């Protein structure tokens, strides 16, 4: 246990054997996990909203698919504003890499189009780019 802080998160994490010795490291871990969750939520909202509109316009689904898709896309526009990163451009650039991976997974799970080796190589390259954009040491 960390004797410097009785914070619940530190105690919870330490129960599972992780050694977090200072609170600033814990904050970084929480911010990173929050960023990842928000990127995934934004990606699902963008892909889901776009998919609903696609279904309406291309597959002949009812008009309300398009309306619902538009509302989901509005939610997609709101989600990134909860990111802790100060730069709009940096957040959206990093999100783009996450979006590519989620789009491949959506296509695989929903449209039953299995990604090939080059899809996965491209996705890994994008994920490396996201990591550099968001967590490279800057002054």
N, C-alpha and C positions, 0 to 999 in steps of 0.2 A: 504494500500500500504506500501511496505517496503521502508522507506526513505533512507536506507543505499545504496540501489542499484536501479538504474532505468532499470535494466536488463529486457528485454522483457518477458522472461519466468516467472519471479516473478510477473510482472504485470498481465500477462495472467492468471496464476494460481490464483492470488488473486481476479481477477474478478469473479471467480466462488466460492469465499468464503473460500478458503483454506488459512490457516494462516501459511505461511512459513516465519519464522522470521530471519533465517540466511542462508547465501548462501551455507555453507557447507552441510546443510541438503538438499537443492535443488539439489546440485551436486550428492548426494547419491541417491536421487529419480531418477534423469536422468540416472545415471549409472545403477541402478537396472532395470529401464524400457528398456534401451538399451540392457542389458543382456538378458532379457526375449524375446525381439523381435529377437535378434540374435539366441537364442536357438530355437525359433519357426521356423525361416527361415532355420536354419541348419537341423532341423528335417524334414521339408517338402522336402528339397533337398535330404536328405538321403533316406527317404521313397519313394519319387517320383522317384528318380533315380533307386533305387532297384526294384520298381514296374515295371518300363519300361523294365528293364532287365528280370524280371520275365515273363512279357508278351511276350517278344521275345523268351526266351528259353523254357518256360513251356506252353505257350498258342498259339505258332505258329505265333506270330505277325512278321511283316517284320524286317529285319536286322537293319534298321535305328532306330527302337525302342531301340535296344541294344546300338547303338552308342549314341543316345540322352541320354539314361540312364547313360552311362559312363561319358558323359560330365556334366550331372547334379551332379553326384557323385564327380567329380572334384571340382565343385562349392561348394558342401557340405564340402569338405576338406579345402576350403579357408575361408568360413564364420566364423568359430570359431577363426581365427587369429585376428578378429576385437574386440574380447572380451577384457575388461580392466583388467581382472584377470591375474596375472603374472604366474600362474602355469598351464602348459599344462594338467597335470594329474587331477588337481582339476576341470578345465573347462570340460574335457571330462567325468569325473565321474558325475558331476552335469548334464551334457547334457544327460547322459544315462537315468536318471530319467524322464527328459522331453521327450526323445525319446519314452519311454514306453507309456506315456500318448498319445502322438501324434499317435503312432502305433495303439492303441486301437480306437482312433477317426477315423483314416484312414480306419481301418477294418470295422467300423460301417458305415461310410459314403460311402465308395467306394465298399467294398465287401459285404455290407449289413449283417455283422455278429455282432449282438448286444452283447456288453460286458455284462457279468453277474455280480452279486454282488461281487464275489471274484476278478474279474478283476478290479472293481472300488476300492475295499479295497486295493489291491496291488498298484494301481495307486496313491492313497492318501499316502500310506506309502512311495512310491518313491518320491513324491512331498515334503514330510516332510524331507526326506534325502537330497534332492536338497537344501532346505532352510538351513539346518544345514551346509552342505558342503560350500555353498557360503557365507552365511551371519552370521555365528557364530562369536562372538567377539574373535578376535585373537590379539596377541601382536606383 
